[in-house]
Structures are given as structure tokens and as C-alpha cells.
Amino acid sequence: MPDREPPSAPSLFHAQPPGPERLTVAADVFRMLSDPTRLCLLWTLAQGEADVGQLTEASGASRTAVSQHLAKLRLAGLVEARRESRHSIYRMRDGHLRRLVLEALNHADHVVTGEPPHE
């Protein structure tokens, strides 16, 4: 039986434990976030849309590496692109991913600075 709720069900709270399908999807997202360059690209996109040049500058990675990471992120459904003249403009697909990236980096701030954890 698929691990799906009706489209009208709110997704902010799930009273039932997650099923295998949700766990697999969530693990796949974390796998995509596990690379520092991809995480940097997603952090940059959390600030707003950007093209490959801006993402290359922000990440410090080569243009080729950035393009390869963006292809993986697009394939995973985490970012989408639109054409604007001769440029591809990238953006995050949704706010859940944006919040996840920002929270991961907030957690890292606490670990790096030694600031105590909080709720």
C-alpha cells in the first residue's frame, strides 16, 4: 500500500509514523544535501534565484562542477530552471527545502561556534 495522503490533507503534521516511501524520499533529500558544494548552491538559492555564473562565484567551484551539481539537483527535483535570454536561472522548488537547508546551517553554526543548542 503506497505511503500517500489525499492531496487535501495538510502536510505540517503527521500523526502516523512515516512509511517506507516517505523515509526513502527524505533520505534521498539528505543524500543530496550531503555534499558541501551542493549545500552551498542550495544556500545561495535559498537567498533567491541565480544563474550558473552567480552560483559558480558563490560556491568557489568550477563552472563545470557547478553545472554537474545543478543537473543532479534538477534530476532529484530540488531545483528548477527557466531560460532568460541565453542564461538558465535556477531556483529552489519549495520552501520546505529552503527551511531544511537554513536549519542545517543554523545547526552547523552552533556546532562551530559552541553556542548552546535551543528549541
Order of alpha helices (4+ residues) and beta strands (2+ residues): alpha-alpha-beta-alpha-alpha-beta-beta-alpha
